[in-house]
Amino acid sequence: MDESKKRSARNRTIFLTPEQEKAYLQKCMKIDNLRNSTDLMDCIIWGDSFHVLPLLPKNSVDLLIVDPPYNMDKKFSSSTFHQMDSSGYEHFTRHWIKSLQHTLKDTAAIYVCCDWKSSIIIGKVLEEFFIIQNRITWQREKGRGALSNWKNGLEDIWFATVSKKYTFNVEAVKQRRKVIAPYRVDGQPKDWQETAAGNFRDTYPSNFWDDISIPYWSMPENTDHPPQKPEKLYAKLILASSNAGDLILDPFAGVGTSCVAAKKLGRNFIGVELESEYCAVAEKRLEMADSDLTIQGYTDGVFWERNSLAAQKRSKEK
């Protein structure tokens, strides 16, 4: 991590000294060890996904979560992803799908993150291999600035499955929304709850999510990884499309958000990451999860709206 950055005392961003990074990196599995290992549960694999994925066991993965580089120029620690033309990005997408397709169970679910531009290509390629079930759009709390176009404040997640038989635990991913004008029948709440924390309705989720906060400096999950996804976002995917003890694969794991969320929710995981810095941070975050299983915005078995922390705390005090 860049130790030259000055951080306030209130800044909770996770960063490692060179000595710490070296120590945590020792906990990761290297590709040479992977060839001789029979136990790949709950590990971060340090290596190039296109070299690692063919070595993973067949028919072992229950849930695939993929956050590939979006098709834009982006600096990642020691490497840079360079924007491709559409045919090049199609080839890149097919390449990683073919590299991991053998790992998926017939009942596996697939989620692939993308921005609006890469979404057009990814959705098309996914349909060649899997059954498209839906496209989720989630609202970033902060959009990328633009002077000559609309600010990009939304991202997509394609939801697909290997077959028509798959897990979907809808009761596990309800959203708790504040009731503004509560309706009563015979003086009793109609489809809502009256609590000390306020009046709320637990609703079934749609494919538009407006309750996600991207990690920022005051959140304990924040790192210096540029496009880090929130634990809350991945928690929804994991709870909906896997069961306790299932195996989750993330071939572009970054700083391990999917793996951390999986651990907190009682799932097994395999994360693959090219950058040594991010692998080390992922191991640090997994260690932190040993003593803190909380996921910001997920309390009482439901997902809360943004800016409702006070109500969540009161709910815990009941």
Sequence and secondary structure as in RCSB ss.txt:
>XXXX:A:sequence
MDESKKRSARNRTIFLTPEQEKAYLQKCMKIDNLRNSTDLMDCIIWGDSFHVLPLLPKNSVDLLIVDPPYNMDKK
FSSSTFHQMDSSGYEHFTRHWIKSLQHTLKDTAAIYVCCDWKSSIIIGKVLEEFFIIQNRITWQREKGRGALSNW
KNGLEDIWFATVSKKYTFNVEAVKQRRKVIAPYRVDGQPKDWQETAAGNFRDTYPSNFWDDISIPYWSMPENTDH
PPQKPEKLYAKLILASSNAGDLILDPFAGVGTSCVAAKKLGRNFIGVELESEYCAVAEKRLEMADSDLTIQGYTD
GVFWERNSLAAQKRSKEK
>XXXX:A:secstr
  TTS   TT       HHHHHHHHTTSEEHHHHTT S  TTEEEES HHHHGGGS TT EEEEEE    SS EE
ETTEEE    HHHHHHHHHHHHHHHGGGEEEEEEEEEEE HHHHHHHHHHHHHHSEEEEEEEEEEEEEE  SSS 
 EEEEEEEEEESSS     GGGG EEEE SS  EETTEESSSEEETTEEEEEE   SEE       TTSTT  S 
TT   HHHHHHHHHHH  TT EEEETT TTTHHHHHHHHTT EEEEEES HHHHHHHHHHHHHTTT   BTTEET
TEEE TT HHHHHHHHT 
